[in-house]
Amino acid sequence: MKVVRGFTGLLAGGLVALVLALGVAWIIADAQGAPGPGPVRMIGHLVAAAVAVAAQRYVDRHPDGRGLLAALVVVAVTVAVLVIAWLV
């Protein structure tokens, strides 16, 4: 379970880093009058990062079957963000 917790923690942290990077890109694009990520994309990424971090906190506090289900939530949210926002 320790490896799973580490992996899902990395995924949740990556989503937070992605939100921060998109925020910087949005500010820079807005300052230059260029099209940027936009508010819908930002809100989607923010919600996904919040859900992943909340699920990861649950994973860290429950090293049992319920924690494993929460770990699957982190993986599913990360995959959904990458597929929906970046591959489609």
C-alpha positions as CSV (number, residue, x, y, z in Angstrom):
1,M,0.0,0.0,0.0
2,K,3.0,2.3,0.6
3,V,3.9,2.2,-3.1
4,V,0.3,2.9,-4.1
5,R,0.1,5.9,-1.7
6,G,3.3,7.3,-3.1
7,F,2.2,6.9,-6.7
8,T,-1.2,8.4,-6.2
9,G,0.4,11.2,-4.1
10,L,2.6,11.9,-7.1
11,L,-0.5,12.0,-9.4
12,A,-2.4,14.4,-7.1
13,G,0.6,16.7,-6.8
14,G,1.0,16.6,-10.5
15,L,-2.5,17.9,-10.9
16,V,-1.9,20.7,-8.5
17,A,1.3,21.6,-10.4
18,L,-0.7,21.5,-13.7
19,V,-3.3,23.9,-12.2
20,L,-0.5,26.3,-11.2
21,A,1.1,26.1,-14.6
22,L,-2.2,26.8,-16.3
23,G,-2.8,29.7,-14.0
24,V,0.5,31.3,-15.0
25,A,-0.2,30.6,-18.7
26,W,-3.6,32.2,-18.4
27,I,-2.1,35.3,-16.7
28,I,0.6,35.6,-19.4
29,A,-1.8,35.0,-22.3
30,D,-4.3,37.6,-20.9
31,A,-1.6,40.2,-20.5
32,Q,-0.5,39.7,-24.1
33,G,-4.0,39.6,-25.5
34,A,-3.5,36.0,-26.7
35,P,-6.0,33.2,-26.3
36,G,-5.2,31.2,-23.1
37,P,-6.6,28.3,-21.2
38,G,-9.9,30.1,-20.4
39,P,-12.1,30.0,-17.3
40,V,-13.9,26.7,-18.1
41,R,-10.6,24.8,-18.4
42,M,-9.2,26.4,-15.3
43,I,-12.3,25.5,-13.2
44,G,-12.2,22.0,-14.5
45,H,-8.6,21.5,-13.6
46,L,-9.1,23.2,-10.2
47,V,-12.1,20.8,-9.4
48,A,-10.1,17.8,-10.5
49,A,-7.1,18.8,-8.4
50,A,-9.3,19.4,-5.4
51,V,-11.0,16.0,-5.8
52,A,-7.6,14.2,-6.3
53,V,-6.0,15.9,-3.2
54,A,-9.1,15.1,-1.0
55,A,-9.0,11.5,-2.2
56,Q,-5.3,11.3,-1.6
57,R,-5.7,12.6,2.0
58,Y,-8.2,9.8,2.5
59,V,-5.7,7.3,1.0
60,D,-3.0,8.5,3.4
61,R,-5.3,8.1,6.5
62,H,-6.9,4.8,5.6
63,P,-4.5,2.0,4.7
64,D,-7.2,-0.5,4.1
65,G,-9.6,-1.4,1.2
66,R,-11.4,1.9,1.4
67,G,-8.0,3.7,1.0
68,L,-7.4,1.6,-2.1
69,L,-10.7,2.7,-3.5
70,A,-9.8,6.3,-2.9
71,A,-6.4,5.6,-4.6
72,L,-8.4,4.4,-7.7
73,V,-10.3,7.7,-7.6
74,V,-7.1,9.6,-7.8
75,V,-5.9,7.6,-10.8
76,A,-9.3,7.9,-12.5
77,V,-9.5,11.7,-12.0
78,T,-5.9,12.1,-13.3
79,V,-6.6,9.9,-16.4
80,A,-9.9,11.7,-17.0
81,V,-8.2,15.2,-16.9
82,L,-5.4,14.1,-19.2
83,V,-7.8,12.4,-21.7
84,I,-10.6,15.0,-21.7
85,A,-8.5,18.2,-21.5
86,W,-5.3,17.3,-23.3
87,L,-6.1,14.5,-25.8
88,V,-9.5,15.4,-27.1
